[in-house]
């Protein structure tokens, strides 16, 4: 019985890594669509969101099967319940990447001088990847580093917001464009928040303590 459970737990880890990779790819593709103003690529990101939704349902089904068919001990229960919370955040990450792509489809032009937005996107991808790695490796230190790294994403957001406000002050006609870019930065900030949530659930799965409790 325990061997079967261990096999299912390994399968759960593999599925979580795959869902995390899907989130990472969709973030990357969204920022590529933004920097190249590739409308077709942006629409592909929006369409791919359903694949992340399907993966969430598959993992949820596996978790429920493990709970019903096996006899998990307390630590196992924490791992499974944490996974269920994590996939909710990952699904929302997919939604927000799709929201970014949707904004790209209505922007008039490609965007220059996007180094801060690209840096912010890369920071969020790092957080998503490392939060999943922390779960699979049961690495409490890595989970804590992810939580701390959210400050980097927040700093990017505040800088982008400040720069856009200054840009509008200089040229009011850029207002709509700046608002679109600010919304994109806000979505990246939310992705960072979801990655932080994932890391906090990793912490709970290991220690039994959750910051929100």
N, C-alpha and C positions, 0 to 999 in steps of 0.2 A: 504493500500500500504506500509506504513512504517513498519507495523508488519511483512509483508512478507520479507521486506528487513532485518529486525533484525534477522529473522529466518535464512536467507541466510548468514548473517554475522556470526552467531553462527556456522553454518555449515562450513564456511570458517575457523574459528578458530580451529574447531575439525580436519579438514583435514590438516591444517598446523601443528598441534601437532603430528598427525600421521606421516606426512612426516618427521618431525624433529626426531621422534622416530626411523623411518626407517634409517635415516642417522646415528643416534647414535649407533644403532645395527650393522650397516655395518662397522662402525669404530671399534667397539669392536670386531667383528668377524674377521676383518682383522688383528688386533694386536694379537688375539688368534692364528690365523693361523701362524703368524710370530713366536711367542714364542714357539709353539709346532711343527713347520715345518710340518703342516698338509696340504698337497697339495689338498686333497679333499675339506677341509673347505675353502681354498683359492679360489678354482674354484667356490664354492657355492657363495662366496662373489661377484665374477665377474658376475655370472649369475643373482644375485639379483639386480644388477644395473638397469636392465630393469624395475623392479618394481618401483624403484624411478622415472625413466623416465615417466612411466605411471601415477604415482601420480601427477607429475608436470603437465601433460596434463589435468588431471581431475580438478585440482585446477585452472589452466588457463581457462578452459571452464566455471567453476563456476564464476570466476571473470568477464569474458566477459559477461556472462548472467546477472550478477548484474548491470553491466554498461549499458547494452542495455534495460533491462526490467524495471529497477527502475529509480528513479530520485535522485541520490545521491547528497548530499550537499558537500561543499568543504572538510570537515573533512572525510566524507565517501570516497570521491575520493582519498584522501591521503592514507587511509587504504587499499583500493583496489589496487591502483598503487604500494604501498609498498609491498603488498603480491605478486604481479606479479614479482617484482624485487627479493624478498626473495627466491621464488621457483627456480629462475635461479641459485642463489648461492647454494641452497640445492642440486639441480641436479648435480652441479659441485663437491660438497662434495662427492656425491655418486660415481662420476667418479674417484675421487682421491683415495677413499677407494678401488675401483676396481683396480686402478693402483698399489697400494701397494700390493694387493693380487696377482696381476700378477707377480710382482717381486719375491714374496715368491715362486711361482711355479718354478722359474728357479734358485733359490738359492740351493747350494749343501747341506748345513747342517742347523741344527737348530742354533739359536743364543743364546749365554749365555751373562750374564751381560747386560741385556736390560732395566735396571731400568729407565734410562733417556728416552728411546724411549717410554716405557710404560707410564711414567709420562707425556710425551708430548702428547701421545694419549688421556690420561684421561683429560688433560687440554683442548684439542680441543673438546672433548665430552661435557665437562662442558660449554664451550662457545656456542656450538650449542644449547644445551638444554635451557640455560638461555636466549639466544637471542630470541628464540621462545616464551618462557614464558613472556618475556618483551613485546612482541607484543600483546599476548592474554590479559595480565593484564594491558596493556598500562602503563607500569612501566618505566618511563624515567630514573630513578636512576639505575635500573638494566641494562638497555641498555648501559648506560655510563660505568658501571662496566665491562661489557663484552668487550667493546672497550679497556678499560685500561688493561684488563687481557691478551690481545694479547701480551703484553710485556713478560709475563710468558712463553708463547709458543716460542717467539723469543729467549729468554734466553736459553731455552732447546735446540733449534736448534744450536745456536752458541757453546754451550758446547759440543754437540754431534759432530759437525763439527771439533772442536778443538781436541777432543779425537781421532777421526778417523784419522786425519792428523798425530797425534803422533804415532798411531798404525802402519800406513803405513811407517813412518820413521824408526820404529823399525824392521818391517818385511814387505818388499816390496811385498812378495808373497800374502799378504792379500789385495792387492790393489783392485782387482775386487769385493771381498766381501765387503770391506769398501765402495766402490762406490755404491753398491746396498743399503747398509744401509743408506748412505748419501741421496740417492734419496728418500728413504722411509721417512726420517726425513723432506726432502724438501716438500714432499706431505702433511705431517702433518702441516707444516708451512702454506701451501696454504689453508688447511682446516680452520686453525685459521683465515686467512685473509678473507675467505668467511663468517665465523661466525661474524667477525667484520663488514663486509658489511651489513649483515642482521641486526645487532644492529644499524647501522647507518640509515638504512631504517626505523627501528622502531622509531628512534629519529625523522625522517622526518614525519612519520605518526602522531606523537603527536604534534610536534612543527611547521611543515611546512618548516623547515630548514634542508638542507642536506650539509654535509661537502664537498662533491664533487662539489657543485654548486658554 
